[in-house]
Amino acid sequence: MTKIKSWVWLRQIGFMLSGMLLVLWMYITPVAGQDAVKTLRVATEPTFPPFEMQSDKTGELEGFDIDLMNAVAKEVGYLVQFDSLPFDGIIPALQSGTIDAAISGITITAERARSIGFSSPYFKAGLAIAVREDNTTIKNFDDLKGKRIAVQIGTTGSKEAANIPGARIVTFDGAPSALQELVNGKVDAVVNDYPVTLYAIKTAGLRRIKIVGELVTEEYYGIAFPSNSPAIRDINFGLYKIVENGIYEGIFQKWFNNKPQQLPLIAPALVGAKADVSGITTGGGTRDTVFNLLLRRLPQGALVTLLLTAFSVFFGLIGGTLVAMGLISKNKILQWILRIYVEFFRGTPMLVQLFIIYFGLPGLFKEIGLQWSLERFPAAIIALSLNVAAYLAEIIRGGIQSIDPGQWEACQSLGMNSLETMKEVIFPQAFRRILPPLGNEFITLIKDTSLTAVIGFNELFRQGQLIVATTYQAFEVYIAVALVYLALTVLSSVMFKNIENFMDPIKRGKNKAKTA
Ligand code: ARG
């Protein structure tokens, strides 16, 4: 009977596996006939309205860049397939050739043109400073000295902000998070592309924010390609054609309700610069600086990672033990509440929990008239500890309940009270059983702290991202980051193994015998 059942089971797994293989195969084999029309895989970071965003209604990509790319491609007979990527991943992806092009409000700069190629400029923009409406001290770029500034990672805004003396820069994955940070009062200003900030204020209804001073820079957006990509010429031709035939004006009108600006053929940033529009790849000279950057910044990041881990384990252990006690207590209501807590924090992604605590709560408090907002560090520790405690509570509860209840009775008959029993008899045994899963949790936590990068923490992973954002050497940098994580986790494995041995009465006995 059970034999037949296990057969059915195996067959089902077989079906599932072959289904998965089929899907995989469809992904990696090119569709026949596709050669006839050239398909461009175009990357975009779609949280940059009105250039690229997800439509509220259809969920599809939309925006000025999207319309423009489709129109240009159509003009020269290309098919476009959009791919969403983080902004700081776009240039590495172009370099490695995993994508054929990118349109993402990307500013043409001489530095970027050394590692990727650009089309002719298709939009004139520039950086603007945004502050809260009640701010009267920041009026122009010079006033930003020593201020707290939020930016999007890998952007010209982040580069410009990095040059401000004494400024404390907080980096986010998307412009919306940077602006949210400003609304929540945790930074003094945001340096971001003018049209995007303006759109957020005027159209998306971002409240209590204003743009001050003159534009910090004048910038031109271009479609980006791998260096020397043959598609650049075709796309430039398409761009020229849609400007000629008025399609460009139509798209501009649609998104900006205005007549388009005059565009130069070559971005001023490239005129006289050492790079041409088709791009020249970097020589070996940058390797050394990448290495130096890694040496300088990864230890800083590792330290932040370790601090986050240590604090969260500390609070998580205390919290987890208390929750475990509650879970095995006789109080049904308490049990019930703690169950909900554990299920919530185990059952929802830590990333979401982080966002709720860091971005969500301050908004809620503002709404009800409280001026309260959590600083980055406590917010991260609270989110991580709450999450860790939920997991540890289950581990600790399981450990305690795995001890034979007969021992409680035995202790009782020896006249011990329950606190003593717990402390002297049950917990020491339970602790040994808890140790291995505790070690697992610890290792998971070390890695999970990388999630705090999304709220602007410069931990290990974010330090790596920041280095890639200026050097574009994704492979070397992320491998180095991975190795540092590995070193940290291997070290903690060893540490836990040692504690386990130490707690093992038999092994400990042997060691004592040996040394004696
Ligand atoms: N223009 C700026 C730059 O190239 C910001 C672009 C950000 N684009 C985006 N889709 N998030 O650095």
Residues whose N, C-alpha, C, O or C-beta is under 5 A from the ligand:
A	BS01	LIG	E45 F48 F87 S104 G105 I106 T107 G154 T155 T156 G157 D193
